[in-house]
Amino acid sequence: QVQLVESGGGLVQPGGSLNLSCAASGSRFSIYAMGWYRQVPGKQRELVATITRGGTTDYARSVRGRFTISRDNGKNTIALQMNSLKPEDTAVYYCYADHYGPVDWGQGTRVTVSS
């Protein structure tokens, strides 16, 4: 019953930045954590970053130091600030919300890093 609305994807040059946002609405369950997965065709989906309601964060090794996840608990929204983007960051990024077990997913937003 939760709808996740994503924004911020697009085309950017290597070394550039993008900010992804995801807003959860219509929830009747508390959200324990929200975060982002990404997937490239033919490759396994990768957990990029996650943040709990209490503010604990975790990052994939490939993005640590370049990406920052943040959240606004009042609005059940998260943002992913992506800096120093590399071509290998190109993927479809999916927002998720973990309701202490059940998980909802966004529709995905495409990020392309290319010169």
DSSP file (Angstrom, degrees, kcal/mol; ACC not computed):
  #  RESIDUE AA STRUCTURE BP1 BP2  ACC     N-H-->O    O-->H-N    N-H-->O    O-->H-N    TCO  KAPPA ALPHA  PHI   PSI    X-CA   Y-CA   Z-CA
    1    1 A Q              0   0    0      0, 0.0     2,-0.5     0, 0.0   103,-0.0   0.000 360.0 360.0 360.0   1.3    0.0    0.0    0.0
    2    2 A V        -     0   0    0     95,-0.1     2,-0.5    25,-0.1    24,-0.2  -0.817 360.0-154.1 -97.8 132.0    3.0    2.3    0.0
    3    3 A Q  E     -A   25   0A   0     22,-2.5    22,-2.1    -2,-0.5     2,-0.5  -0.914   4.6-158.7-105.1 128.4    3.9    4.2   -3.2
    4    4 A L  E     -A   24   0A   0     -2,-0.5     2,-0.5   101,-0.4   103,-0.5  -0.934   5.0-165.3-109.8 122.4    7.5    5.2   -3.7
    5    5 A V  E     -A   23   0A   0     18,-2.4    18,-2.2    -2,-0.5     2,-0.3  -0.935   8.0-166.1-113.0 120.5    8.1    8.1   -6.1
    6    6 A E  E     +A   22   0A   0     -2,-0.5     2,-0.3    16,-0.2    16,-0.2  -0.723  12.0 165.5-107.0 153.3   11.6    8.7   -7.4
    7    7 A S  E     +A   21   0A   0     14,-1.9    14,-2.6    -2,-0.3   102,-0.1  -0.978  41.7  65.1-155.5 162.0   13.2   11.6   -9.1
    8    8 A G        +     0   0    0      1,-0.3    11,-0.3    -2,-0.3    12,-0.0   0.283  60.7 130.4 109.5  -9.3   16.6   12.9  -10.1
    9    9 A G        +     0   0    0     12,-0.1    -1,-0.3     9,-0.1     2,-0.3  -0.216  26.2 108.7 -71.3 167.5   18.0   10.4  -12.5
   10   10 A G  E     -e  111   0B   0    100,-0.8   102,-2.7    99,-0.1     2,-0.4  -0.992  64.7 -42.2 161.2-162.7   19.4   11.4  -15.9
   11   11 A L  E     +e  112   0B   0     -2,-0.3     2,-0.3   100,-0.2   102,-0.2  -0.857  53.1 166.3-103.3 131.6   22.5   11.7  -18.0
   12   12 A V  E     -e  113   0B   0    100,-2.6   102,-2.0    -2,-0.4     3,-0.1  -0.988  33.6-112.4-144.1 150.6   25.7   13.2  -16.5
   13   13 A Q    >   -     0   0    0     -2,-0.3     3,-2.3   100,-0.2    72,-0.2  -0.465  50.6 -81.6 -78.7 153.9   29.4   13.3  -17.5
   14   14 A P  T 3  S+     0   0    0      0, 0.0    72,-0.2     0, 0.0    -1,-0.1  -0.285 120.5  27.2 -53.1 138.2   32.0   11.4  -15.5
   15   15 A G  T 3  S+     0   0    0     70,-3.3    69,-0.6     1,-0.3    71,-0.1   0.277 101.0 115.3  88.8 -10.2   33.0   13.3  -12.4
   16   16 A G    <   -     0   0    0     -3,-2.3    69,-2.3    69,-0.2     2,-0.3  -0.079  58.3-120.7 -82.9-173.8   29.6   15.0  -12.2
   17   17 A S        -     0   0    0     66,-0.2     2,-0.3    67,-0.2    66,-0.2  -0.936  20.8-178.6-132.8 151.4   26.9   14.8   -9.6
   18   18 A L  E     - B   0  82A   0     64,-2.1    64,-3.4    -2,-0.3     2,-0.5  -0.977  15.3-147.3-141.2 153.9   23.3   13.8   -9.3
   19   19 A N  E     - B   0  81A   0    -11,-0.3     2,-0.4    -2,-0.3    62,-0.2  -0.976  12.8-161.3-125.4 118.5   20.9   13.8   -6.5
   20   20 A L  E     - B   0  80A   0     60,-2.5    60,-2.8    -2,-0.5     2,-0.3  -0.776   6.7-165.7 -97.1 141.2   18.2   11.1   -6.3
   21   21 A S  E     -AB   7  79A   0    -14,-2.6   -14,-1.9    -2,-0.4     2,-0.4  -0.943   7.5-172.9-125.9 149.2   15.1   11.5   -4.2
   22   22 A C  E     -AB   6  78A   0     56,-2.4    56,-2.3    -2,-0.3     2,-0.5  -0.968   3.8-168.1-143.5 124.3   12.5    9.0   -3.1
   23   23 A A  E     -AB   5  77A   0    -18,-2.2   -18,-2.4    -2,-0.4     2,-0.4  -0.953   9.2-150.8-117.4 130.2    9.3    9.8   -1.3
   24   24 A A  E     +A    4   0A   0     52,-2.0     2,-0.3    -2,-0.5   -20,-0.2  -0.844  21.7 174.2 -99.0 132.6    7.0    7.2    0.4
   25   25 A S  E     +A    3   0A   0    -22,-2.1   -22,-2.5    -2,-0.4    50,-0.0  -0.948  52.8  30.5-136.2 156.8    3.3    8.0    0.6
   26   26 A G  S    S+     0   0    0     -2,-0.3     2,-0.2     1,-0.2    -1,-0.1   0.633  74.9 161.2  76.1  14.5    0.2    6.1    1.7
   27   27 A S        +     0   0    0      1,-0.1    -1,-0.2   -24,-0.1   -25,-0.1  -0.462  27.5 177.1 -74.9 137.9    2.0    4.0    4.3
   28   28 A R        +     0   0    0     -2,-0.2     2,-0.4     2,-0.1    -1,-0.1   0.191  68.6  68.7-115.4   9.7    0.1    2.3    7.1
   29   29 A F  S    S-     0   0    0      0, 0.0     2,-0.1     0, 0.0    71,-0.1  -0.959  89.6-106.0-127.5 146.2    3.3    0.7    8.5
   30   30 A S        -     0   0    0     -2,-0.4     2,-0.6    69,-0.1    -2,-0.1  -0.424  34.1-126.7 -66.5 144.8    6.3    2.2   10.2
   31   31 A I        -     0   0    0      1,-0.2    68,-0.3    68,-0.2     3,-0.1  -0.856  24.8-178.7 -99.3 121.5    9.4    2.3    8.0
   32   32 A Y        -     0   0    0     66,-2.9    21,-2.5    -2,-0.6     2,-0.3   0.885  69.2  -5.2 -81.9 -43.4   12.5    0.7    9.5
   33   33 A A  E     -GF  52  98B   0     65,-1.5    65,-3.5    19,-0.3     2,-0.3  -0.992  54.6-165.3-151.3 153.4   14.8    1.5    6.7
   34   34 A M  E     +GF  51  97B   0     17,-2.4    17,-2.7    -2,-0.3     2,-0.3  -0.947  26.0 133.9-133.7 158.7   14.9    3.0    3.2
   35   35 A G  E     -GF  50  96B   0     61,-1.8    61,-2.1    -2,-0.3     2,-0.4  -0.956  41.6 -83.9-176.7-164.8   17.6    2.8    0.6
   36   36 A W  E     -GF  49  95B   0     13,-2.7    12,-2.6    -2,-0.3    13,-1.5  -0.989  20.8-173.5-134.6 133.1   18.7    2.2   -3.0
   37   37 A Y  E     -GF  47  94B   0     57,-2.7    57,-3.2    -2,-0.4     2,-0.3  -0.825  12.8-158.4-108.9 158.9   19.5   -0.8   -5.1
   38   38 A R  E     -GF  46  93B   0      8,-2.4     8,-3.0    -2,-0.3     2,-0.4  -0.984   5.1-167.1-136.9 153.6   20.9   -0.6   -8.7
   39   39 A Q  E     - F   0  92B   0     53,-1.9    53,-2.2    -2,-0.3     6,-0.1  -0.996   9.8-163.4-145.1 134.9   20.9   -3.0  -11.5
   40   40 A V    >   -     0   0    0     -2,-0.4     3,-2.5     4,-0.2    51,-0.1  -0.929  45.7 -92.1-110.0 138.4   22.7   -3.3  -14.8
   41   41 A P  T 3  S+     0   0    0      0, 0.0     3,-0.1     0, 0.0    -1,-0.0  -0.248 113.5  15.7 -51.5 130.9   21.3   -5.8  -17.4
   42   42 A G  T 3  S+     0   0    0      1,-0.3     2,-0.3    -3,-0.0    -3,-0.0   0.397 111.6  94.9  85.4  -2.5   23.0   -9.1  -17.1
   43   43 A K  S <  S-     0   0    0     -3,-2.5    -1,-0.3     1,-0.0     2,-0.1  -0.858  81.7 -96.0-121.8 157.3   24.4   -8.4  -13.6
   44   44 A Q        -     0   0    0     -2,-0.3    -4,-0.2     1,-0.1    -6,-0.1  -0.408  47.5-100.0 -68.6 141.6   23.1   -9.1  -10.1
   45   45 A R        -     0   0    0     -6,-0.1     2,-0.4    -2,-0.1    -6,-0.2  -0.384  41.7-148.8 -60.7 138.8   21.2   -6.3   -8.4
   46   46 A E  E     -G   38   0B   0     -8,-3.0    -8,-2.4    -3,-0.1     2,-0.6  -0.937  12.4-128.2-119.6 132.1   23.5   -4.4   -5.9
   47   47 A L  E     +G   37   0B   0     -2,-0.4   -10,-0.3   -10,-0.2     3,-0.1  -0.694  28.7 179.8 -75.6 119.6   22.6   -2.7   -2.7
   48   48 A V  E     -     0   0B   0    -12,-2.6    12,-2.6    -2,-0.6     2,-0.3   0.921  56.9 -19.5 -89.1 -52.1   24.0    0.8   -3.0
   49   49 A A  E     -GH  36  59B   0    -13,-1.5   -13,-2.7    10,-0.2    -1,-0.3  -0.990  54.0-169.3-159.7 149.9   23.1    2.5    0.3
   50   50 A T  E     -GH  35  58B   0      8,-2.1     8,-1.8    -2,-0.3     2,-0.4  -0.987   1.3-168.7-143.4 152.1   20.7    2.1    3.1
   51   51 A I  E     -GH  34  57B   0    -17,-2.7   -17,-2.4    -2,-0.3     6,-0.2  -0.989  13.9-142.2-143.7 132.9   19.6    4.2    6.1
   52   52 A T  E >   -G   33   0B   0      4,-2.2     3,-1.7    -2,-0.4   -19,-0.3  -0.398  34.2-103.2 -86.6 168.1   17.5    3.3    9.1
   53   53 A R  T 3  S+     0   0    0    -21,-2.5    20,-0.1     1,-0.3   -20,-0.1   0.829 124.2  55.5 -59.5 -31.2   14.9    5.4   10.8
   54   54 A G  T 3  S-     0   0    0    -22,-0.3    -1,-0.3     2,-0.1   -21,-0.1   0.537 124.0-103.7 -80.0  -6.8   17.5    6.0   13.5
   55   55 A G    <   +     0   0    0     -3,-1.7     2,-0.3     1,-0.3    -2,-0.1   0.466  67.6 148.8 101.9   2.3   20.1    7.3   11.0
   56   56 A T        -     0   0    0      1,-0.0    -4,-2.2    -5,-0.0    -1,-0.3  -0.557  28.7-163.4 -71.4 130.5   22.4    4.3   10.7
   57   57 A T  E     -H   51   0B   0     -2,-0.3     2,-0.3    -6,-0.2    -6,-0.2  -0.805  15.7-175.5-117.6 156.1   23.9    4.2    7.2
   58   58 A D  E     -H   50   0B   0     -8,-1.8    -8,-2.1    -2,-0.3     2,-0.3  -0.987   7.6-165.8-147.5 146.7   25.6    1.5    5.1
   59   59 A Y  E     -H   49   0B   0     -2,-0.3   -10,-0.2   -10,-0.2   -11,-0.1  -0.958  27.3-106.6-134.9 149.1   27.2    1.8    1.7
   60   60 A A    >>  -     0   0    0    -12,-2.6     3,-1.5    -2,-0.3     4,-1.5  -0.451  36.2-118.5 -65.0 147.4   28.4   -0.6   -1.0
   61   61 A R  T 34 S+     0   0    0      1,-0.3    -1,-0.1     2,-0.2     3,-0.1   0.847 112.1  61.5 -57.1 -34.0   32.2   -0.6   -1.2
   62   62 A S  T 34 S+     0   0    0      1,-0.2    -1,-0.3     3,-0.0   -14,-0.1   0.689 115.2  30.2 -69.7 -18.6   32.0    0.7   -4.8
   63   63 A V  T X> S+     0   0    0     -3,-1.5     3,-2.5   -15,-0.2     4,-2.1   0.510  83.7 125.3-117.5  -9.0   30.3    3.9   -3.7
   64   64 A R  B 3< S+c   67   0A   0     -4,-1.5     4,-0.1     1,-0.3   -15,-0.0  -0.295  80.9  19.1 -58.4 131.1   31.6    4.6   -0.2
   65   65 A G  T 34 S+     0   0    0      2,-0.5    -1,-0.3     1,-0.0     3,-0.1   0.205 124.6  58.0  92.3 -15.0   33.2    8.0    0.0
   66   66 A R  T <4 S+     0   0    0     -3,-2.5    17,-1.8     1,-0.1     2,-0.3   0.693  99.0  53.9-113.4 -34.0   31.4    9.3   -3.1
   67   67 A F  E  <  -cD  64  82A   0     -4,-2.1    -2,-0.5    15,-0.2     2,-0.4  -0.792  60.1-166.3-106.6 147.8   27.7    8.8   -2.3
   68   68 A T  E     - D   0  81A   0     13,-2.2    13,-2.9    -2,-0.3     2,-0.4  -0.990   5.0-157.8-134.1 126.0   25.8   10.0    0.7
   69   69 A I  E     + D   0  80A   0     -2,-0.4     2,-0.3    11,-0.2    11,-0.2  -0.827  17.0 172.5-101.9 141.8   22.3    8.9    1.8
   70   70 A S  E     - D   0  79A   0      9,-2.2     9,-2.1    -2,-0.4     2,-0.3  -0.919  11.2-155.2-141.0 166.4   20.1   11.0    4.0
   71   71 A R  E     - D   0  78A   0     -2,-0.3     2,-0.5     7,-0.2     7,-0.2  -0.981  18.7-151.0-146.6 156.6   16.5   10.9    5.2
   72   72 A D  E >>> - D   0  77A   0      5,-2.6     5,-1.8    -2,-0.3     4,-0.9  -0.916  14.4-169.7-124.8  99.9   13.6   13.0    6.5
   73   73 A N  T 345S+     0   0    0     -2,-0.5     3,-0.3     1,-0.3    -1,-0.1   0.826  82.4  63.0 -63.4 -32.2   11.6   10.8    8.8
   74   74 A G  T 345S+     0   0    0      1,-0.2    -1,-0.3    -3,-0.1    -2,-0.0   0.836 117.8  27.4 -61.7 -33.0    8.8   13.2    9.0
   75   75 A K  T <45S-     0   0    0     -3,-0.9   -51,-0.4     2,-0.1    -1,-0.2   0.385 103.8-124.6-107.7   0.5    8.1   12.9    5.3
   76   76 A N  T  <5 +     0   0    0     -4,-0.9   -52,-2.0    -3,-0.3     2,-0.3   0.926  65.2 138.0  51.7  48.1    9.4    9.3    4.9
   77   77 A T  E   < -BD  23  72A   0     -5,-1.8    -5,-2.6   -54,-0.2     2,-0.3  -0.881  35.2-167.5-121.1 154.1   11.8   10.5    2.2
   78   78 A I  E     -BD  22  71A   0    -56,-2.3   -56,-2.4    -2,-0.3     2,-0.3  -0.944   4.2-156.9-134.3 159.5   15.4    9.8    1.4
   79   79 A A  E     -BD  21  70A   0     -9,-2.1    -9,-2.2    -2,-0.3     2,-0.5  -0.982   6.1-154.0-134.5 148.8   18.0   11.3   -0.9
   80   80 A L  E     -BD  20  69A   0    -60,-2.8   -60,-2.5    -2,-0.3     2,-0.7  -0.935   9.3-159.9-124.2 106.2   21.1    9.9   -2.5
   81   81 A Q  E     -BD  19  68A   0    -13,-2.9   -13,-2.2    -2,-0.5     2,-0.6  -0.775  11.1-165.5 -85.7 118.9   23.7   12.5   -3.3
   82   82 A M  E     +BD  18  67A   0    -64,-3.4   -64,-2.1    -2,-0.7     2,-0.3  -0.926  11.6 174.1-113.8 113.7   26.0   11.0   -5.9
   83   83 A N        +     0   0    0    -17,-1.8   -66,-0.2    -2,-0.6   -67,-0.2  -0.737  58.7  23.0-114.1 163.4   29.3   12.8   -6.5
   84   84 A S  S    S-     0   0    0    -69,-0.6    -1,-0.2    -2,-0.3   -67,-0.2   0.900  84.8-159.1  49.8  48.5   32.4   11.9   -8.6
   85   85 A L        -     0   0    0    -69,-2.3   -70,-3.3    -3,-0.2   -69,-0.2  -0.260   8.1-159.3 -65.3 144.0   30.2    9.7  -10.8
   86   86 A K    >   -     0   0    0    -72,-0.2     3,-2.3    -3,-0.1     4,-0.3  -0.833  31.9-110.1-119.4 156.3   31.9    7.1  -12.9
   87   87 A P  G >  S+     0   0    0      0, 0.0     3,-1.9     0, 0.0    26,-0.4   0.849 117.3  63.4 -54.8 -33.7   30.7    5.2  -16.0
   88   88 A E  G 3  S+     0   0    0      1,-0.3    -3,-0.0    -3,-0.0     0, 0.0   0.581  88.7  69.5 -70.4  -7.9   30.4    2.1  -13.9
   89   89 A D  G <  S+     0   0    0     -3,-2.3    -1,-0.3    24,-0.1     2,-0.2   0.560  71.1 119.0 -80.3  -8.8   27.7    3.8  -11.8
   90   90 A T    <   +     0   0    0     -3,-1.9     2,-0.3    -4,-0.3    22,-0.2  -0.402  42.0 107.8 -60.6 124.8   25.4    3.6  -14.9
   91   91 A A  E    S- I   0 111B   0     20,-1.9    20,-2.8    -2,-0.2     2,-0.6  -0.969  74.9 -81.4-177.5 171.2   22.4    1.6  -13.9
   92   92 A V  E     -FI  39 110B   0    -53,-2.2   -53,-1.9    -2,-0.3     2,-0.5  -0.888  46.6-147.9 -91.3 126.1   18.7    1.7  -13.1
   93   93 A Y  E     -FI  38 109B   0     16,-3.1    16,-2.4    -2,-0.6     2,-0.5  -0.834  10.6-162.3-102.2 130.9   18.4    2.7   -9.4
   94   94 A Y  E     -F   37   0B   0    -57,-3.2   -57,-2.7    -2,-0.5     2,-0.3  -0.946   8.1-145.3-117.5 128.4   15.5    1.4   -7.4
   95   95 A C  E     -F   36   0B   0     -2,-0.5    11,-2.7   -59,-0.2     2,-0.3  -0.672  20.8-172.9 -85.4 143.3   14.3    2.9   -4.1
   96   96 A Y  E     -FJ  35 105B   0    -61,-2.1   -61,-1.8    -2,-0.3     2,-0.4  -0.964  16.3-154.9-135.5 157.0   13.0    0.6   -1.4
   97   97 A A  E     -FJ  34 104B   0      7,-2.1     7,-2.2    -2,-0.3     2,-0.7  -0.996  10.2-152.3-131.5 126.6   11.2    0.9    1.9
   98   98 A D  E     -FJ  33 103B   0    -65,-3.5   -66,-2.9    -2,-0.4   -65,-1.5  -0.882   3.6-165.5-103.7 114.3   11.5   -1.8    4.6
   99   99 A H  S    S-     0   0    0      3,-3.4   -68,-0.2    -2,-0.7   -69,-0.1  -0.446  70.2 -71.8 -96.3  59.5    8.5   -1.9    6.9
  100  100 A Y  S    S-     0   0    0     -2,-1.0    -1,-0.1     1,-0.3     3,-0.1   0.878 121.1 -12.3  53.4  39.8   10.2   -4.1    9.5
  101  101 A G  S    S+     0   0    0      1,-0.4    -1,-0.3     0, 0.0     2,-0.0  -0.617 117.6  81.3 141.3 -78.1    9.9   -7.0    7.1
  102  102 A P        -     0   0    0      0, 0.0    -3,-3.4     0, 0.0    -1,-0.4  -0.341  65.5-151.9 -60.5 142.9    7.6   -6.3    4.1
  103  103 A V  E     -J   98   0B   0     -5,-0.2     2,-0.3    -3,-0.1    -5,-0.2  -0.960  10.2-161.6-124.6 134.8    9.4   -4.3    1.4
  104  104 A D  E     -J   97   0B   0     -7,-2.2    -7,-2.1    -2,-0.4     2,-0.3  -0.852  13.1-151.2-110.1 152.0    8.0   -1.9   -1.2
  105  105 A W  E     -J   96   0B   0     -2,-0.3  -101,-0.4    -9,-0.2    -9,-0.2  -0.922   7.9-131.3-126.0 146.6    9.8   -0.8   -4.3
  106  106 A G        -     0   0    0    -11,-2.7  -101,-0.1    -2,-0.3     3,-0.1  -0.284  34.9-104.8 -80.6 177.4    9.9    2.2   -6.6
  107  107 A Q        -     0   0    0   -103,-0.5   -13,-0.1     1,-0.1    -1,-0.1   0.634  62.4-109.8 -81.2 -15.0    9.6    2.0  -10.3
  108  108 A G        -     0   0    0    -13,-0.1     2,-0.4     1,-0.1   -14,-0.2   0.196  22.5-134.8  95.5 142.9   13.3    2.7  -10.9
  109  109 A T  E     - I   0  93B   0    -16,-2.4   -16,-3.1  -102,-0.1     2,-0.4  -1.000  20.8-123.2-133.7 136.6   15.1    5.7  -12.3
  110  110 A R  E     - I   0  92B   0     -2,-0.4  -100,-0.8   -18,-0.2     2,-0.5  -0.616  20.4-169.4 -88.1 132.5   17.9    5.5  -14.9
  111  111 A V  E     -eI  10  91B   0    -20,-2.8   -20,-1.9    -2,-0.4     2,-0.5  -0.984   5.4-174.6-117.5 123.3   21.3    7.0  -14.2
  112  112 A T  E     -e   11   0B   0   -102,-2.7  -100,-2.6    -2,-0.5     2,-0.6  -0.978   7.2-169.2-122.0 122.9   23.7    7.2  -17.2
  113  113 A V  E     +e   12   0B   0     -2,-0.5     2,-0.3   -26,-0.4  -100,-0.2  -0.934  33.0 132.8-112.9 109.4   27.3    8.4  -16.7
  114  114 A S              0   0    0   -102,-2.0    -2,-0.1    -2,-0.6   -28,-0.0  -0.994 360.0 360.0-157.7 146.5   28.9    9.0  -20.1
  115  115 A S              0   0    0     -2,-0.3  -102,-0.1  -102,-0.2    -1,-0.1   0.407 360.0 360.0 -91.4 360.0   31.0   11.6  -21.9
